[in-house]
Amino acid sequence: MIIQSKNVWIDENLQPAQIEIKNDKIIAIYPYNEKVVDIDYQDKWILPGFIDIHCHGHNGTDSNKPTLKGMRKWAKHMPKEGVTAFLATTSTQSVNKNEKAMVTYSRIIDRIDEGAEILGINMEGNFISKECKGAQNKRYIVAPDGEALEKYQILSGNNIISVTYAAELDKDFSFVKKCNELKIVASIGHSACSFNQAKEALENGASAITHTGNGMKPFHHRKPGLFGAAVNLDGFYAEVIGDGIHVDFQTAHLIGKMKGKDKLILVTDSAVQKDDKKYNFLNKDGAYRFPNGTLFGSALYVNEGVNNLHKKANLDLVTAINSATINPAKYCQCDDRKGSIEVNKDADLVVCDENIKVYEVYCRGVKQQL
């Protein structure tokens, strides 16, 4: 199959081109109008499929309690957001429930063959700070424990890609070093660490900051803390929830300008209740809150987030698009097959307009029902 558009995202530019797809791969890219095409998308944009590395569920499907039926339902939903791959993200729960979830993931991830691809697991709990726990369950928070993480990784079938931890509690850097040994991204979050503690963690192998601006102490001009480290230290990827609620769009602009086009990652931090009408009363202007006002997840769609970063946070188009494509692909170490429109990569494509309204999505070469 050959598709074409006057606006295909190649080499960080929109340009006229044709894309030939065979099975699940892009097998050729041709000049515009060179070959007879199956579908001409004309002025519509064709972007690489979006990747969400931090999302907790959708419409009742809970990543803490995975089932084959639920995860298949979630994977089929994700293309509506332009998402072609994602990390199922767990939050703090009991050891028994974590172990059960990891075993289930080991059995079902490879059986989800429709919709967006589940790249693996992002563990946002349990190795975090009680002081900066946010909506996480305080009862089950524990100090960073490399042996516990290794057990979870074995139970998961080596599907854990990323873990959030409080750097100030990893005093001998044994946890972050275990992450490196297991090839798991160590992301600092729900942490009260100082700038220097974050810097030392970076020097010992940490490489990302979880939902920058949330789950950390506020920035202070004399105590820059984790937020200051996130924006100032080039080695860190910085997640940003692009809804304008978890961080103001002016703050998102600051984070994006400081991180540049290669280190910003858009995430939704989606709540399990997203799109579930029974919980609309908890949805306050696009984010979910407990009655006490504590945020516990967003209702954001990824395509909306890309548009928000560009149009509302006033970031350049390259930074906005990269934050949902090649940057998360590199984070997940799958940029050899995802994150950009190139020959021999997966045919994960989003057809949209200039406002990132999704019209068509291809997941590994298969056009999705939206």
Summary of the structure (lengths in Angstrom):
residues: 370
radius of gyration: 19.7
end to end distance: 20.0
largest distance: 62.2
contacts: 1389
relative contact order: 0.16
helix: 31%
strand: 28%
